């Protein structure tokens, strides 16, 4: 399995509205993407997190290269700051484990 944990914090009210406008379609697409095992979201400390688990890294890359994700990704620098961590794993992490992994190992995006 390939696990990805993101955390994004919007840059204000206007950015927050644009963030949700782009994020909702991208999240729906992720939930229905080829090879997705788990797709969840949760907010903590003003960050909007996603936890996705994929059958393979190739499945995740296929999704991140999809038009809906690329559209959100292009807008990202003007609307949010954040970090991501992705890794190969044998078990689906709990949210507690995911937050720990993100806090310790995530890189800025």
C-alpha positions as CSV (number, residue, x, y, z in Angstrom):
1,X,0.0,0.0,0.0
2,X,1.0,3.6,-0.6
3,X,0.0,6.1,2.1
4,X,-0.2,9.9,1.7
5,X,-1.0,12.5,4.4
6,X,-1.4,16.1,3.5
7,X,-2.1,19.2,5.6
8,X,-3.0,22.5,4.1
9,X,-3.8,25.8,5.8
10,X,-5.6,28.5,3.9
11,X,-4.3,32.1,3.6
12,X,-7.5,33.9,4.6
13,X,-11.2,34.2,3.9
14,X,-11.1,34.6,0.2
15,X,-8.4,31.9,-0.1
16,X,-10.6,29.6,2.1
17,X,-13.6,30.0,-0.2
18,X,-11.4,29.2,-3.3
19,X,-9.8,26.3,-1.4
20,X,-13.2,24.7,-0.8
21,X,-14.3,25.4,-4.4
22,X,-11.3,23.4,-5.6
23,X,-11.0,20.8,-2.9
24,X,-14.5,19.4,-2.9
25,X,-14.3,18.2,-6.5
26,X,-10.7,16.9,-6.0
27,X,-11.7,15.0,-2.9
28,X,-14.7,13.4,-4.6
29,X,-12.4,12.4,-7.5
30,X,-9.9,10.9,-5.1
31,X,-12.7,8.8,-3.4
32,X,-13.5,7.3,-6.8
33,X,-10.0,7.1,-8.2
34,X,-8.5,3.9,-9.5
35,X,-6.7,2.0,-6.7
36,X,-7.9,4.1,-3.7
37,X,-8.4,2.0,-0.6
38,X,-9.1,4.8,1.9
39,X,-9.8,8.5,1.4
40,X,-10.6,10.6,4.5
41,X,-10.3,14.2,5.7
42,X,-10.0,15.8,9.1
43,X,-9.1,19.3,10.4
44,X,-6.6,19.9,13.2
45,X,-4.8,23.1,14.4
46,X,-6.2,25.1,11.4
47,X,-4.9,22.6,8.9
48,X,-7.2,20.6,6.6
49,X,-5.7,17.1,6.3
50,X,-6.3,14.2,3.9
51,X,-5.3,10.7,4.5
52,X,-5.3,8.6,1.4
53,X,-4.2,5.0,1.0
54,X,-3.6,3.5,-2.4
55,X,-3.0,0.0,-3.7
56,X,0.2,1.3,-5.3
57,X,2.3,4.5,-5.8
58,X,1.3,4.3,-9.5
59,X,-2.4,4.6,-8.6
60,X,-1.6,7.7,-6.5
61,X,0.4,9.3,-9.3
62,X,-2.4,8.6,-11.8
63,X,-4.7,10.5,-9.5
64,X,-2.3,13.4,-8.8
65,X,-1.9,13.8,-12.6
66,X,-5.7,14.0,-13.1
67,X,-7.2,17.3,-14.4
68,X,-9.2,18.0,-11.2
69,X,-6.1,17.5,-9.0
70,X,-3.8,19.5,-11.3
71,X,-6.3,22.4,-11.3
72,X,-6.3,22.5,-7.4
73,X,-2.5,22.0,-7.4
74,X,-1.9,25.0,-9.7
75,X,-4.0,27.3,-7.5
76,X,-2.3,26.1,-4.3
77,X,0.5,28.6,-3.9
78,X,-1.9,31.5,-3.9
79,X,-4.4,30.0,-1.4
80,X,-2.6,27.8,1.1
81,X,0.5,26.6,2.7
82,X,1.1,23.0,3.7
83,X,3.1,19.9,3.9
84,X,2.8,16.3,2.6
85,X,4.3,12.9,3.5
86,X,4.0,9.8,1.4
87,X,5.4,6.3,2.1
88,X,5.0,2.6,1.5
89,X,3.3,0.8,4.3
90,X,1.7,-2.5,5.3
91,X,-1.1,-1.2,7.5
92,X,-3.6,1.7,7.2
93,X,-2.6,4.3,9.9
94,X,-5.1,5.6,12.4
95,X,-5.5,9.4,12.4
96,X,-3.3,9.6,15.5
97,X,-0.6,7.7,13.7
98,X,-1.1,9.8,10.5
99,X,-0.8,13.1,12.4
100,X,2.4,11.9,14.1
101,X,3.9,10.9,10.8
102,X,2.9,14.2,9.2
103,X,4.3,16.2,12.1
104,X,7.6,14.3,12.1
105,X,8.3,13.7,8.4
106,X,6.2,15.9,6.1
107,X,7.9,18.2,3.6
108,X,6.6,21.6,2.6
109,X,4.7,21.8,-0.7
